[in-house]
Amino acid sequence: MALSGLLGFLTAGSSVGLMGLSAWLIAAAALHPSIADLQLAIVGVRAFGIARGVFRYVERLVSHDTTFRLLKRIRVWFYERLEPLAPARLVDRQSGDLLSRVLSDIDELENLYMHVVGPPLVALLTVAGMLVFVWFFGPQVALPLLAFYVLGGVVLPLLIGWLGSRAGRASVVARARLNAALVESLQGMGDLLAFNAAGRRASEVERLSRTLAHRQATLTRVEALKDSLLLLVTGGAVVGVLVAAIPRVQGVFLASIALAVLASFEAAASLPLAARHLGNTLEAAHRLFEITGESPAVLDPPHPAPAPSHFDLEVRHLSFRYGPDDPPVLQDVSFSLAEGERLAIVGASGAGKSTLVNLLLRFWDYEEGEILLGGRDLRQYRQDDVRAWIGVVTQRTHLFNATIRENLLIARPAATDGQIIAAAKAARIHDFIESLPDGYDTWIGEDGVRLSGGERQRLAIARVLLKDAPLLILDEAAANLDAITGRAVMAAIEAAMRGRTTLIITHRLAELSGVDRVLTLHEGRVITEEQHTTHR
């Protein structure tokens, strides 16, 4: 940023020198001196002209490169701060709003470096240099110029900042609301069309668009007022300096002073512009820090425990509620799961089954009771370690807009092709993948849209098999599938459970086999626990 400021000052100085020296050269040439008397000025004009272009190019290159590098680092920093907050701290936030913060709000910070920080420094140096230059012609000439600099560089920015701050903040908020509505509408477009609600949703988007347009129109009016007042101040400065200089300055220097003053206001013009962007920038920064200022719901221990030697699981008198005013989701839940054992937890929707999975994965922390893994409280391990030891298949596993291979490698980035194929074969999906034109390099679309429900689930199971975690959790992994697809998925599940400590979350046991015990949850409580009659 310092180099960018220096280059900006050299650009502004070259511009002032070019205009001032050119004016002197034209005025002096009118007196018909010898060409030798003008030679130095001619060389100076050429030098200032070339320097202005070179310095401008390098300044823009350096300032934009620096700004974009900073924005890249800020975006990565924001994501790194966002990740520990998921999902507990982000569950009540819209995905469109988060996207707006990651993209639009961080992009808005470009103004901080391009218009708010650097240009005022350049303007200050340019104004100081110009005042020193004019002072040589007398303080009576410099003082009027100083007054107009204060008017254009202090009073006008304060006025523009006062007029534009509220509109700028409102514009950032309006854009975020529109982005959130657009993302949500696109995600739910199928349902909107199915229920003939697309028109009503379009009206809501139109209303938000009008609000944003109104905020932006206010900013445009402030921008126009800024340009008009700045032009008036610049013209007033030229006239004021000429009125003060005419009785005191030789004729050839009058044009030089006038055009130098005019050129110097090019740098001073950045100050009202900085004030104009200040409201947007502050609101964008506030929205970012509003997220990053939150503390994670789950923290790693200061001295994490090492990996356990065995992966048996025991839950003792576990109770949990999501908020202090919320009803309990789990109440005095106790059970054990020996290493290599298969336990099914059955219950209706809302019984607390998925909440139990969230606690096992340390997405939330419990305060009442204990969860022991390998004989130690789960909270004594690092979150990343716990998640490395657990493989999860849910009813709706997210698949990324990438190839099948890339989606599988999420579980194990260093896996070989042989390991990938072995996992796919065990999950009963290898033959399907090979039937595709691009095989494992086939793109599956956003959230696996090009795959059927059964294919999605088998791909998710293949990913868990590739991870090769010692503890497996299947959360409604075969729910909402037709009979034929369900049997294929269940065969893949049987392969996944082989040799692993397995916790199966379901609301039915009809298609499960090889379960050692069944635990029934009702309204967050364990009501029955019994041996299962189906043998492996």
KEMARDREN-988649 format. One line per 8 residues: number of its first residue (from 1); their letters; for each residue x, y, z of C-alpha. Coordinates in steps of 0.02 Angstrom, whole numbers, padded with zeros to 5 digits. Example, Ala and Ser with C-alpha at 12.3 -4.5 7.8 and 13.67 -1.06 7.14 Angstrom:
// residues 2
1> as> 00615/-00225/00390 ~ 00684/-00053/00357;
// end
This chain:
// residues 536
1> malsgllg> 00000/00000/00000 ~ 00145/00120/00036 ~ 00217/00088/-00137 ~ 00047/00117/-00214 ~ 00031/00281/-00120 ~ 00204/00337/-00177 ~ 00164/00295/-00358 ~ -00001/00387/-00344;
9> fltagssv> 00089/00541/-00279 ~ 00215/00532/-00421 ~ 00071/00516/-00546 ~ -00019/00667/-00473 ~ 00145/00764/-00464 ~ 00182/00724/-00646 ~ 00007/00781/-00695 ~ 00026/00946/-00602;
17> glmglsaw> 00200/00971/-00674 ~ 00139/00931/-00850 ~ -00006/01054/-00841 ~ 00093/01192/-00755 ~ 00247/01180/-00865 ~ 00142/01164/-01024 ~ 00049/01323/-00979 ~ 00212/01414/-00946;
25> liaaaalh> 00284/01352/-01111 ~ 00134/01411/-01211 ~ 00132/01580/-01124 ~ 00320/01602/-01143 ~ 00316/01550/-01326 ~ 00192/01690/-01360 ~ 00333/01814/-01323 ~ 00437/01739/-01467;
33> psiadlql> 00598/01695/-01371 ~ 00735/01591/-01449 ~ 00706/01405/-01458 ~ 00856/01378/-01345 ~ 00767/01471/-01205 ~ 00621/01351/-01218 ~ 00721/01191/-01240 ~ 00724/01144/-01056;
41> aivgvraf> 00537/01172/-01039 ~ 00504/01067/-01195 ~ 00606/00923/-01124 ~ 00517/00944/-00957 ~ 00345/00934/-01038 ~ 00394/00774/-01129 ~ 00468/00701/-00970 ~ 00314/00742/-00866;
49> giargvfr> 00199/00674/-01002 ~ 00292/00509/-01013 ~ 00312/00497/-00824 ~ 00127/00527/-00797 ~ 00078/00381/-00910 ~ 00210/00264/-00840 ~ 00175/00306/-00658 ~ -00013/00291/-00686;
57> yverlvsh> 00004/00119/-00764 ~ 00122/00054/-00630 ~ 00016/00132/-00491 ~ -00143/00049/-00556 ~ -00052/-00115/-00578 ~ 00021/-00113/-00403 ~ -00136/-00047/-00316 ~ -00254/-00171/-00400;
65> dttfrllk> -00135/-00317/-00376 ~ -00116/-00272/-00192 ~ -00302/-00248/-00170 ~ -00350/-00412/-00253 ~ -00219/-00505/-00152 ~ -00291/-00430/00007 ~ -00468/-00475/-00046 ~ -00410/-00653/-00080;
73> rirvwfye> -00334/-00665/00093 ~ -00489/-00589/00172 ~ -00602/-00712/00081 ~ -00496/-00859/00139 ~ -00489/-00787/00315 ~ -00678/-00767/00318 ~ -00704/-00946/00260 ~ -00582/-01010/00392;
81> rleplapa> -00679/-00914/00525 ~ -00844/-00975/00454 ~ -00800/-01159/00453 ~ -00790/-01183/00644 ~ -00960/-01098/00662 ~ -01048/-01230/00556 ~ -01175/-01294/00581 ~ -01225/-01235/00755;
89> rlvdrqsg> -01199/-01047/00732 ~ -01257/-01043/00551 ~ -01415/-01147/00562 ~ -01526/-00992/00572 ~ -01441/-00899/00430 ~ -01494/-00904/00248 ~ -01369/-00977/00125 ~ -01400/-00830/00008;
97> dllsrvls> -01356/-00707/00146 ~ -01195/-00800/00184 ~ -01153/-00802/-00001 ~ -01181/-00615/-00009 ~ -01060/-00589/00135 ~ -00927/-00701/00057 ~ -00939/-00619/-00115 ~ -01024/-00448/-00119;
105> didelenl> -00973/-00385/00053 ~ -00792/-00435/00032 ~ -00790/-00360/-00143 ~ -00857/-00200/-00065 ~ -00698/-00192/00039 ~ -00607/-00155/-00124 ~ -00665/00024/-00099 ~ -00575/00030/00067;
113> ymhvvgpp> -00406/00006/-00016 ~ -00442/00086/-00185 ~ -00541/00240/-00130 ~ -00537/00261/00059 ~ -00357/00228/00116 ~ -00237/00263/-00028 ~ -00309/00414/-00121 ~ -00324/00527/00033;
121> lvalltva> -00139/00500/00065 ~ -00099/00546/-00115 ~ -00211/00699/-00103 ~ -00126/00756/00057 ~ 00048/00744/-00019 ~ -00007/00829/-00181 ~ -00094/00971/-00089 ~ 00058/00997/00022;
129> gmlvfvwf> 00174/01004/-00129 ~ 00058/01123/-00221 ~ 00047/01241/-00073 ~ 00236/01246/-00060 ~ 00247/01287/-00246 ~ 00118/01427/-00237 ~ 00194/01496/-00076 ~ 00346/01552/-00178;
137> fgpqvalp> 00232/01679/-00262 ~ 00177/01745/-00093 ~ 00067/01692/00052 ~ -00073/01800/-00018 ~ -00083/01677/-00163 ~ -00065/01519/-00058 ~ -00195/01561/00075 ~ -00346/01570/-00044;
145> llafyvlg> -00290/01404/-00118 ~ -00277/01328/00056 ~ -00455/01386/00093 ~ -00522/01300/-00063 ~ -00422/01143/-00022 ~ -00505/01139/00150 ~ -00674/01166/00067 ~ -00648/01029/-00062;
153> gvvlplli> -00546/00910/00045 ~ -00630/00925/00215 ~ -00800/01011/00208 ~ -00860/00929/00047 ~ -00809/00751/00100 ~ -00897/00775/00267 ~ -01054/00832/00177 ~ -01049/00689/00051;
161> gwlgsrag> -01011/00564/00189 ~ -01159/00626/00290 ~ -01276/00618/00140 ~ -01213/00452/00072 ~ -01175/00352/00229 ~ -01352/00297/00269 ~ -01393/00261/00087 ~ -01231/00164/00067;
169> rasvvara> -01266/00055/00217 ~ -01446/00028/00160 ~ -01383/-00019/-00014 ~ -01271/-00156/00056 ~ -01414/-00228/00160 ~ -01537/-00217/00013 ~ -01415/-00308/-00101 ~ -01390/-00444/00029;
177> rlnaalve> -01578/-00470/00047 ~ -01600/-00479/-00141 ~ -01458/-00604/-00158 ~ -01532/-00712/-00020 ~ -01703/-00711/-00103 ~ -01630/-00753/-00273 ~ -01528/-00900/-00207 ~ -01676/-00968/-00111;
185> slqgmgdl> -01790/-00947/-00262 ~ -01669/-01038/-00377 ~ -01648/-01180/-00252 ~ -01836/-01201/-00236 ~ -01884/-01164/-00417 ~ -01957/-01337/-00444 ~ -02076/-01323/-00296 ~ -02122/-01145/-00343;
193> lafnaagr> -02173/-01203/-00517 ~ -02264/-01356/-00449 ~ -02372/-01250/-00333 ~ -02396/-01107/-00458 ~ -02306/-00992/-00336 ~ -02170/-00931/-00455 ~ -02269/-00773/-00494 ~ -02286/-00726/-00311;
201> raseverl> -02102/-00760/-00283 ~ -02059/-00654/-00434 ~ -02159/-00511/-00359 ~ -02057/-00525/-00199 ~ -01895/-00523/-00298 ~ -01959/-00373/-00396 ~ -01999/-00281/-00233 ~ -01825/-00313/-00166;
209> srtlahrq> -01751/-00258/-00333 ~ -01849/-00095/-00324 ~ -01785/-00066/-00148 ~ -01605/-00093/-00205 ~ -01632/00019/-00357 ~ -01703/00155/-00244 ~ -01550/00145/-00129 ~ -01433/00150/-00279;
217> atltrvea> -01528/00297/-00353 ~ -01500/00392/-00191 ~ -01314/00355/-00203 ~ -01315/00411/-00385 ~ -01393/00578/-00335 ~ -01260/00598/-00200 ~ -01128/00557/-00329 ~ -01197/00688/-00449;
225> lkdsllll> -01203/00817/-00310 ~ -01024/00775/-00265 ~ -00965/00799/-00445 ~ -01058/00964/-00462 ~ -00995/01037/-00298 ~ -00818/00978/-00333 ~ -00821/01061/-00504 ~ -00884/01220/-00422;
233> vtggavvg> -00747/01215/-00290 ~ -00614/01180/-00421 ~ -00671/01325/-00529 ~ -00682/01437/-00377 ~ -00504/01389/-00327 ~ -00436/01435/-00499 ~ -00528/01602/-00500 ~ -00481/01640/-00320;
241> vlvaaipr> -00297/01604/-00347 ~ -00294/01708/-00507 ~ -00377/01856/-00421 ~ -00245/01847/-00284 ~ -00101/01816/-00405 ~ -00133/01945/-00543 ~ -00064/02093/-00443 ~ 00086/01994/-00382;
249> vqgvflas> 00140/01871/-00517 ~ 00219/01896/-00688 ~ 00106/01859/-00834 ~ 00189/01700/-00897 ~ 00168/01618/-00728 ~ -00019/01656/-00712 ~ -00068/01521/-00835 ~ 00054/01401/-00754;
257> ialavlas> -00021/01429/-00581 ~ -00200/01416/-00646 ~ -00176/01250/-00736 ~ -00069/01178/-00595 ~ -00209/01218/-00471 ~ -00335/01139/-00590 ~ -00230/00980/-00605 ~ -00201/00969/-00417;
265> feaaaslp> -00387/00954/-00386 ~ -00384/00790/-00482 ~ -00299/00716/-00328 ~ -00410/00813/-00207 ~ -00564/00746/-00297 ~ -00531/00575/-00219 ~ -00577/00637/-00045 ~ -00764/00662/-00077;
273> laarhlgn> -00762/00497/-00171 ~ -00685/00412/-00019 ~ -00822/00485/00090 ~ -00953/00425/-00034 ~ -00890/00244/-00020 ~ -00863/00248/00168 ~ -01043/00200/00215 ~ -01045/00048/00099;
281> tleaahrl> -00875/-00008/00159 ~ -00915/00009/00344 ~ -01079/-00085/00326 ~ -00994/-00225/00227 ~ -00858/-00238/00360 ~ -00990/-00239/00497 ~ -01082/-00382/00413 ~ -00921/-00482/00401;
289> feitgesp> -00869/-00453/00581 ~ -01047/-00492/00637 ~ -01012/-00671/00581 ~ -00829/-00688/00624 ~ -00857/-00610/00795 ~ -00963/-00758/00850 ~ -00878/-00891/00954 ~ -00894/-01073/00895;
297> avldpphp> -01021/-01180/00984 ~ -00889/-01317/01003 ~ -00708/-01287/01054 ~ -00561/-01405/01051 ~ -00482/-01450/01219 ~ -00318/-01361/01262 ~ -00231/-01530/01281 ~ -00318/-01654/01164;
305> apapshfd> -00314/-01839/01201 ~ -00225/-01959/01082 ~ -00319/-02082/00973 ~ -00402/-02222/01073 ~ -00340/-02400/01059 ~ -00518/-02464/01036 ~ -00676/-02384/00970 ~ -00816/-02439/01084;
313> levrhlsf> -00948/-02306/01118 ~ -01043/-02273/01279 ~ -01177/-02141/01312 ~ -01219/-02104/01494 ~ -01370/-02005/01551 ~ -01359/-01887/01401 ~ -01480/-01740/01396 ~ -01478/-01599/01269;
321> rygpddpp> -01576/-01447/01211 ~ -01527/-01329/01069 ~ -01561/-01170/01166 ~ -01590/-01124/01348 ~ -01773/-01088/01312 ~ -01800/-01237/01195 ~ -01880/-01400/01252 ~ -01761/-01546/01283;
329> vlqdvsfs> -01725/-01652/01129 ~ -01635/-01791/01223 ~ -01672/-01839/01403 ~ -01566/-01957/01508 ~ -01514/-02065/01359 ~ -01396/-02209/01400 ~ -01331/-02352/01294 ~ -01168/-02438/01247;
337> laegerla> -01095/-02498/01083 ~ -00949/-02620/01091 ~ -00814/-02619/00958 ~ -00874/-02716/00806 ~ -01055/-02717/00869 ~ -01206/-02656/00769 ~ -01337/-02554/00859 ~ -01497/-02489/00780;
345> ivgasgag> -01585/-02338/00854 ~ -01767/-02330/00801 ~ -01890/-02190/00826 ~ -02015/-02078/00740 ~ -01966/-01910/00666 ~ -01924/-01788/00806 ~ -01873/-01925/00928 ~ -01696/-01855/00939;
353> kstlvnll> -01604/-01978/00826 ~ -01520/-01849/00713 ~ -01478/-01741/00864 ~ -01384/-01888/00936 ~ -01284/-01900/00774 ~ -01244/-01714/00783 ~ -01177/-01735/00959 ~ -01072/-01885/00911;
361> lrfwdyee> -00994/-01782/00770 ~ -00967/-01637/00891 ~ -01071/-01516/00788 ~ -01148/-01466/00955 ~ -01082/-01492/01131 ~ -01182/-01574/01269 ~ -01183/-01511/01448 ~ -01275/-01649/01538;
369> geillggr> -01213/-01828/01536 ~ -01065/-01907/01446 ~ -01017/-01982/01279 ~ -00867/-02096/01296 ~ -00764/-02153/01147 ~ -00628/-02279/01188 ~ -00657/-02245/01373 ~ -00630/-02056/01361;
377> dlrqyrqd> -00755/-01915/01356 ~ -00784/-01861/01176 ~ -00745/-01681/01222 ~ -00565/-01730/01264 ~ -00529/-01762/01079 ~ -00502/-01635/00940 ~ -00654/-01611/00830 ~ -00556/-01655/00673;
385> dvrawigv> -00495/-01816/00753 ~ -00670/-01870/00804 ~ -00735/-01839/00628 ~ -00588/-01933/00554 ~ -00636/-02087/00656 ~ -00820/-02082/00606 ~ -00893/-02115/00435 ~ -01070/-02050/00407;
393> vtqrthlf> -01202/-02085/00276 ~ -01358/-01979/00293 ~ -01524/-01980/00204 ~ -01469/-01830/00101 ~ -01280/-01834/00081 ~ -01216/-01681/-00011 ~ -01128/-01712/-00175 ~ -01024/-01576/-00256;
401> natirenl> -01032/-01511/-00434 ~ -00878/-01609/-00484 ~ -00832/-01779/-00554 ~ -00873/-01943/-00469 ~ -00688/-01967/-00434 ~ -00672/-01796/-00351 ~ -00826/-01828/-00244 ~ -00752/-01992/-00183;
409> liarpaat> -00581/-01915/-00149 ~ -00660/-01795/-00024 ~ -00654/-01940/00099 ~ -00473/-01985/00062 ~ -00377/-01865/-00050 ~ -00226/-01979/-00068 ~ -00325/-02134/-00119 ~ -00264/-02232/-00270;
417> dgqiiaaa> -00372/-02283/-00418 ~ -00371/-02460/-00352 ~ -00438/-02406/-00183 ~ -00572/-02300/-00267 ~ -00629/-02444/-00376 ~ -00629/-02566/-00229 ~ -00741/-02449/-00128 ~ -00858/-02425/-00276;
425> kaarihdf> -00870/-02612/-00303 ~ -00910/-02642/-00120 ~ -01046/-02509/-00131 ~ -01121/-02595/-00285 ~ -01098/-02442/-00396 ~ -00940/-02481/-00496 ~ -01034/-02560/-00642 ~ -01147/-02409/-00656;
433> ieslpdgy> -00999/-02290/-00655 ~ -00910/-02391/-00789 ~ -01066/-02383/-00899 ~ -01052/-02193/-00906 ~ -00958/-02118/-01055 ~ -00826/-02037/-00945 ~ -00828/-02166/-00805 ~ -00758/-02099/-00643;
441> dtwigedg> -00725/-01931/-00727 ~ -00910/-01900/-00759 ~ -00978/-01736/-00692 ~ -01132/-01764/-00585 ~ -01199/-01586/-00574 ~ -01243/-01480/-00425 ~ -01285/-01590/-00275 ~ -01277/-01743/-00388;
449> vrlsgger> -01429/-01690/-00490 ~ -01384/-01809/-00632 ~ -01394/-01961/-00518 ~ -01546/-02054/-00455 ~ -01583/-02069/-00269 ~ -01511/-02243/-00258 ~ -01356/-02197/-00357 ~ -01327/-02049/-00242;
457> qrlaiarv> -01338/-02159/-00088 ~ -01224/-02293/-00156 ~ -01097/-02159/-00204 ~ -01108/-02091/-00027 ~ -01079/-02266/00042 ~ -00930/-02288/-00074 ~ -00859/-02127/-00005 ~ -00877/-02191/00173;
465> llkdapll> -00796/-02356/00126 ~ -00651/-02262/00048 ~ -00631/-02163/00209 ~ -00613/-02328/00302 ~ -00661/-02256/00472 ~ -00675/-02377/00619 ~ -00845/-02309/00674 ~ -00991/-02301/00552;
473> ildeaaan> -01153/-02203/00571 ~ -01297/-02234/00450 ~ -01430/-02099/00472 ~ -01586/-02150/00374 ~ -01469/-02204/00233 ~ -01603/-02308/00145 ~ -01754/-02199/00179 ~ -01875/-02143/00042;
481> ldaitgra> -01810/-02266/-00088 ~ -01914/-02387/-00192 ~ -01903/-02573/-00156 ~ -01779/-02618/-00294 ~ -01664/-02470/-00260 ~ -01681/-02500/-00074 ~ -01619/-02678/-00091 ~ -01467/-02620/-00190;
489> vmaaieaa> -01428/-02487/-00061 ~ -01451/-02611/00082 ~ -01328/-02729/00000 ~ -01203/-02586/-00005 ~ -01241/-02547/00177 ~ -01208/-02727/00226 ~ -01037/-02713/00143 ~ -01003/-02550/00233;
497> mrgrttli> -01046/-02623/00404 ~ -00933/-02773/00388 ~ -00798/-02766/00523 ~ -00849/-02594/00588 ~ -00930/-02528/00745 ~ -01096/-02472/00673 ~ -01237/-02359/00734 ~ -01392/-02366/00625;
505> ithrlael> -01520/-02227/00639 ~ -01687/-02272/00561 ~ -01874/-02271/00583 ~ -01895/-02449/00520 ~ -01802/-02613/00533 ~ -01890/-02710/00398 ~ -01744/-02708/00276 ~ -01602/-02719/00402;
513> sgvdrvlt> -01511/-02878/00444 ~ -01365/-02919/00553 ~ -01409/-02796/00691 ~ -01358/-02852/00865 ~ -01471/-02740/00969 ~ -01614/-02618/00943 ~ -01641/-02463/01048 ~ -01805/-02367/01033;
521> lhegrvit> -01813/-02179/01060 ~ -01975/-02086/01095 ~ -01980/-01899/01129 ~ -01796/-01899/01172 ~ -01802/-02045/01294 ~ -01749/-02227/01279 ~ -01906/-02330/01304 ~ -01844/-02503/01253;
529> eeqhtthr> -01680/-02593/01219 ~ -01680/-02773/01160 ~ -01581/-02902/01063 ~ -01624/-02914/00879 ~ -01685/-03081/00816 ~ -01610/-03069/00641 ~ -01438/-03149/00633 ~ -01293/-03104/00521;
// end
